[in-house]
Structure formats: C-alpha cells, structure tokens
Amino acid sequence: MNTAPHLRLEDRPAFERVLDEALRAVRERPAPDAGPRRPTDEQLRAVATAATAAITACAAVEYERFVRLREELRRPGNAPSAQAGAGPGRWKTGCCW
C-alpha cells in the first residue's frame, strides 16, 4: 500500500483484507457492459491502492471515532466484563481489536 495518512499502521492489514473482499465481490459479480475489456484483479488493486489516501480521507470522521472508542476499550477497567453478557450491540471480550 502506498500512503494513507489517515490510516494507522495497525489497521492496514484490515484495510487490505477489506480491499481483497471487495475485489473478490467485483470479480464474482457479472458485468454485462464490461465486455472483453474488463480490468484484471491486478489493475483493480492498483487503482484502489493508488486511491487509499482518498478512500481513508472520505471515512476519516468515522475512522477517528472508531479509533477513540477502541482506545477507550483498551484502557484498564473499561473492557466489557464477561458477566455483562454479549447480547446484540455489545462488544464481546476477546474482540479482534
């Protein structure tokens, strides 16, 4: 990935995974108007990678809120307890973040 000033180093692997999922979805979806000139996976990846800074800039407000919430949950004493339950809308202990 080139540059993404809004994206933290720890989140770049997740960004790459989401990009891969999006590229797979595009590849699996039929494109009747693309004809024989449909871009290759490598071409799509290059375009998306070149646009990483623009993509992350568009989601900067939401991403910063996510980062603040994640940091808050990482502070000692702020993690949800296992006794609180893991119902809908609650963070589960041992979350990937």
C-alpha positions in Angstrom: 0.0 0.0 0.0 1.4 3.4 -0.9 0.4 6.1 1.6 -2.7 6.5 3.8 -2.0 9.3 6.3 -5.4 8.8 8.0 -4.9 5.0 8.4 -2.9 3.7 11.4 -0.2 1.1 10.8 -2.1 -1.4 13.0 -5.2 -1.1 10.8 -3.5 -1.5 7.4 -3.9 -5.3 7.4 -7.6 -5.0 8.0 -7.8 -2.4 5.2 -6.0 -4.9 2.9 -8.5 -7.7 3.9 -11.5 -5.5 3.1 -9.9 -4.5 -0.2 -9.4 -8.1 -1.1 -13.0 -8.9 -0.2 -14.3 -6.0 -2.3 -12.2 -7.2 -5.3 -13.5 -10.7 -4.9 -17.1 -9.4 -4.9 -16.4 -7.4 -8.1 -14.8 -10.4 -9.7 -17.8 -12.7 -8.9 -20.4 -10.2 -10.0 -21.2 -10.3 -13.7 -20.6 -7.1 -15.6 -22.6 -7.3 -18.8 -21.4 -4.0 -20.1 -17.7 -4.6 -19.4 -17.1 -6.7 -22.4 -13.7 -8.1 -23.1 -12.1 -5.0 -21.6 -12.9 -5.9 -18.0 -10.0 -4.8 -15.8 -7.9 -7.6 -14.2 -7.6 -8.1 -10.5 -4.2 -6.5 -10.5 -5.4 -3.4 -12.3 -8.3 -3.0 -9.9 -5.9 -3.5 -6.9 -3.5 -0.9 -8.4 -6.4 1.6 -8.8 -7.7 1.0 -5.2 -4.2 1.1 -3.7 -3.5 4.4 -5.5 -6.7 5.8 -4.1 -6.1 4.6 -0.5 -5.5 8.1 0.8 -8.7 9.4 -0.8 -10.6 6.4 0.5 -9.4 6.8 4.0 -9.9 10.6 3.9 -13.6 10.0 3.0 -14.1 7.9 6.1 -11.8 10.0 8.4 -14.5 11.1 10.8 -15.9 7.6 11.3 -12.4 6.1 11.5 -11.3 8.6 14.2 -14.4 7.8 16.2 -13.6 4.1 15.9 -10.0 4.7 17.0 -11.2 6.7 20.0 -13.7 4.0 21.0 -11.1 1.2 20.6 -8.6 3.1 22.7 -11.2 3.7 25.4 -12.0 -0.1 25.4 -8.3 -0.9 25.7 -7.8 1.2 28.9 -7.7 -1.0 32.0 -11.1 -1.2 33.6 -13.0 -0.2 30.5 -13.2 -3.5 28.8 -16.7 -5.1 29.0 -16.9 -7.8 31.5 -17.8 -11.3 30.6 -20.6 -11.1 33.2 -22.2 -8.2 31.3 -23.2 -10.6 28.6 -22.6 -10.4 24.9 -26.0 -9.5 23.5 -26.7 -7.7 20.3 -24.8 -4.4 20.1 -22.3 -5.3 22.8 -18.6 -5.9 22.4 -17.5 -9.4 23.2 -14.4 -10.0 25.3 -11.5 -11.1 23.2 -12.6 -9.0 20.3 -10.1 -8.8 17.4 -9.5 -5.1 18.1 
